[in-house]
Amino acid sequence: MDFGSFLKRLGKNVRRARWAAGLTQAQLAAKGISFRYLGEIERGERNPSVETLFILSRHLGVTPALLVDVDAAATERARAKLTGATIEPPKRGRKPSAVRHQRSR
């Protein structure tokens, strides 16, 4: 999936959540973002910030994850991968010598 397709699907998710909440664009826009910006998000023309997604989700009564979940099957595969695996945190300390940068003198 390319980024343009992602934005269009995200916009559809926002629109459907707005419909489910029984709100018009004007009513939702009055809660913190401009009417025009909301329309552009719903049409997939804008890339909303995480803060904007948080604001929208709070007013729509859904989670931000629901708004950005554009491929439910991929989400379930990723969730299974994360919950079923033993994940080790990265080691602390110095980076390998090949990655270290020398100071210029």
Secondary structure, DSSP 4 states (H G I P E B T S, - for coil): --HHHHHHHHHHHHHHHHHHHT--HHHHHTTTS-HHHHHHHHTT-----HHHHHHHHHHHTS-HHHHH---HHHHHHHHHHHHHS--PPPPPSPPPTTT--PPP-
